[in-house]
Amino acid sequence: MRPTLKKLDVFYRSTSSTLLSDILSRKLNSRWPDLSGQDVLGYGFCEKYLSSYKKTANRIILTLPEKNLTKIEYADVHGTSCITENLSLPFSDSRFDKILCIHGTGDSSNFDLLLKEFWRVLKPEGQIIIISSSRSGGWIKNMGPFSEERSFSRKKFKKSIIKSGFQITFFTGCIYFPYRKVSRKNRLPYLFEKICETIFPYFSRLVLVEAIKRLYAEPHGMPETIRIKNVLSSNPLANKTIIEQREHD
């Protein structure tokens, strides 16, 4: 299931999202501090998180999956936004330097196909960040639209991204408690996040993964050990060369 555009808009305009979106924005900005001159694609509902880059990025395009919308909501899509079919992006190959996906994997049963589309439109050495619900989180309610989205196990999430040709460069959990109607001035939630990220990293409700598009494969793990069978005979004479055998005779 995927939340509608109306639900997303209402949530991000409410005080319930203030602290949550601030924590996610801080994590995003720590990975991408400067997008000057770059072309950026936001897939899902990313306006809240990409607004800080508008003055420096060359171009930001917000893409809304068609299933996010109702017929009435089509009128609410503005200038830099476009509506796409769920697994088809109307852009040429190697078009974007960065792709951000938030609220974009909600009901994507073919997540692998969506990742292949991201791979296609991303430039070589381009980066993608996906923020998604985590199945390992112990609670699901009071998370606004994230509560309605499909959650992934960390293992499945990583496996799908690597299988699509991306190399994971950063992976972390975020949001360990449903911060509803908590003031941004309250510093305790930020401290709580850092503590949980260190001590209980697998209990986050959301996960953030950053990956890069590489056109060459890098080795994973240690090289396989090559075992050579022992071809020497137990008879010392048999192990000698033909010349050595003749000299022995």
C-alpha positions in Angstrom: 0.0 0.0 0.0 1.1 3.5 -0.7 -0.2 6.7 0.9 -1.9 9.2 -1.4 -0.5 12.6 -2.2 -3.2 14.2 0.0 -2.2 12.2 3.0 1.5 12.9 2.4 0.8 16.6 2.0 -1.3 16.8 5.2 1.3 14.9 7.2 4.2 17.1 6.2 2.2 20.3 6.9 1.4 19.1 10.4 3.5 19.4 13.6 3.6 15.6 13.7 6.2 15.5 11.0 8.4 18.4 12.2 11.0 16.4 14.2 10.9 13.3 11.9 11.5 15.3 8.8 14.2 17.3 10.5 16.1 14.2 11.6 15.9 12.7 8.0 16.9 16.0 6.5 20.0 16.2 8.7 21.0 12.7 7.7 20.5 13.5 4.0 22.5 16.8 4.2 25.3 14.9 6.0 25.6 12.6 3.0 25.0 15.3 0.3 26.2 18.6 1.8 26.5 20.3 -1.6 24.7 19.6 -4.9 25.9 22.7 -6.8 25.4 22.4 -10.6 23.9 18.9 -10.3 20.7 17.4 -11.8 18.6 15.8 -9.1 15.6 13.5 -9.4 13.2 13.1 -6.4 11.0 10.0 -6.6 8.0 9.6 -4.4 7.4 12.6 -2.1 10.7 14.5 -1.8 9.9 18.2 -2.0 10.3 18.6 1.8 13.8 17.1 1.7 15.1 18.7 -1.5 14.0 22.2 -0.9 17.3 23.2 0.7 19.1 22.4 -2.6 16.9 24.5 -4.9 19.3 27.5 -5.0 22.4 25.6 -5.8 21.4 22.5 -7.8 21.2 22.9 -11.6 17.8 21.2 -11.8 15.5 19.3 -9.4 12.7 17.2 -10.9 10.1 15.8 -8.6 8.5 12.6 -9.9 5.3 11.2 -8.5 4.2 7.6 -9.1 0.8 7.5 -10.7 -0.6 5.3 -7.9 0.1 8.1 -5.4 -2.6 10.2 -7.0 -6.3 10.4 -7.5 -7.8 12.2 -10.5 -8.6 15.2 -8.4 -5.0 15.4 -7.1 -3.5 15.7 -10.7 -4.3 19.4 -10.5 -2.0 19.8 -7.5 1.2 18.8 -9.4 3.3 21.9 -10.1 6.0 23.0 -12.5 9.1 20.8 -11.7 6.9 17.8 -11.0 5.8 15.0 -13.4 3.6 12.0 -13.1 5.0 8.6 -14.1 3.9 5.1 -14.5 4.9 3.1 -11.5 8.0 1.4 -13.0 8.7 3.7 -16.0 10.7 6.9 -15.8 10.3 9.3 -18.8 13.9 10.3 -18.9 16.9 9.5 -21.1 19.7 7.2 -20.0 22.4 8.6 -17.6 20.4 11.8 -17.0 20.8 12.6 -13.3 23.7 13.0 -10.9 21.6 12.2 -7.8 18.4 10.4 -7.1 16.4 10.6 -3.8 13.6 8.1 -3.2 11.3 8.7 -0.2 7.7 7.3 -0.1 8.5 5.8 -3.4 8.7 2.1 -2.6 5.4 1.9 -0.8 3.6 -0.8 -2.8 6.3 -1.6 -5.3 6.0 -5.4 -5.6 8.6 -5.2 -8.3 11.2 -3.2 -6.4 14.0 -4.7 -8.4 12.5 -3.3 -11.6 12.2 0.1 -10.1 15.9 -0.1 -9.1 16.8 -0.9 -12.7 15.0 2.2 -13.8 17.0 4.2 -11.3 20.2 2.6 -12.6 19.2 3.5 -16.2 18.6 7.2 -15.6 21.5 7.8 -13.2 24.9 8.9 -14.6 28.0 6.7 -14.1 29.4 7.4 -10.6 26.0 9.0 -9.7 24.5 8.4 -6.3 21.1 7.3 -5.0 19.7 7.6 -1.5 16.6 5.5 -0.6 14.7 5.9 2.7 12.3 3.2 3.5 10.4 1.4 6.3 12.4 -1.3 8.0 10.8 -4.6 8.9 13.1 -5.0 11.9 11.5 -2.0 13.7 9.4 -3.2 16.6 6.6 -0.7 16.2 4.8 0.5 13.2 2.0 2.8 14.3 2.2 6.6 14.7 4.6 7.0 11.8 2.3 8.8 9.5 2.6 7.7 5.9 5.5 5.5 6.6 3.1 3.2 8.5 1.2 2.5 5.3 4.2 1.6 3.2 5.7 -1.7 2.5 8.6 -2.5 4.8 11.8 -4.4 3.9 14.1 -6.6 5.8 17.6 -5.2 5.8 19.0 -8.3 4.1 16.4 -8.2 1.3 16.9 -4.4 0.9 20.6 -4.6 0.5 20.5 -7.7 -1.7 18.1 -6.0 -4.2 20.2 -2.9 -4.4 23.4 -4.8 -5.0 21.7 -7.1 -7.5 20.7 -4.1 -9.6 24.3 -3.1 -10.1 24.7 -0.5 -7.4 27.5 -0.5 -4.8 26.3 0.4 -1.3 28.5 3.2 0.2 26.5 3.9 3.3 23.7 2.2 5.3 22.2 3.3 8.6 19.0 3.1 10.6 17.0 6.2 11.6 13.9 7.1 13.7 13.8 4.9 16.7 10.7 6.4 18.3 7.5 7.9 16.9 8.3 11.6 17.5 4.8 13.1 17.2 4.2 16.7 18.2 7.7 17.0 19.7 9.3 20.4 19.3 12.4 20.7 17.1 14.0 22.8 19.9 13.9 19.7 22.2 17.4 18.2 21.9 16.7 14.9 23.7 15.3 13.1 20.6 18.5 13.9 18.7 20.6 12.5 21.5 18.3 9.5 21.7 18.8 8.9 18.0 22.6 8.9 18.3 22.5 6.5 21.3 20.2 4.1 19.6 22.1 4.2 16.3 25.2 3.1 18.2 23.7 0.6 20.7 20.5 -0.7 18.9 21.2 -0.1 15.2 18.8 -2.9 14.1 15.8 -1.6 15.9 15.2 1.5 13.7 11.8 2.1 12.1 13.4 3.5 8.9 16.6 2.7 7.0 18.7 5.0 4.8 20.9 3.6 2.2 23.3 5.4 -0.2 24.6 3.6 -3.2 26.7 4.5 -6.3 26.4 3.5 -9.9 29.5 1.7 -10.9 30.2 0.5 -14.4 32.8 -2.0 -13.2 32.6 -4.7 -10.6 34.6 -4.5 -7.5 35.7 -7.7 -5.7 33.7 -8.7 -2.7 35.3 -10.5 0.2 38.5 -12.5 0.2 39.7 -14.3 -3.0 38.8 -17.9 -3.2 41.5 -20.4 -2.1 42.7 -22.6 -4.9 43.4 -26.1 -3.8 46.0 -28.1 -5.8 45.9 -31.8 -5.6 49.1 -33.6 -4.6 50.4 -35.2 -7.8 53.5 -36.6 -6.3 53.8 -40.3 -6.0 54.8 -42.1 -2.8 57.6 -43.8 -4.9 60.6 -41.4 -4.9 61.8 -42.7 -8.3 58.4 -41.9 -9.9 58.8 -38.3 -8.9 62.1 -37.9 -10.9 62.3 -36.6 -14.4 62.9 -38.9 -17.3 66.6 -37.8 -17.5 67.0 -38.3 -13.7 65.5 -41.8 -14.1 67.9 -42.8 -16.9 70.9 -41.5 -14.8 69.6 -43.6 -11.9 69.5 -46.7 -14.1 
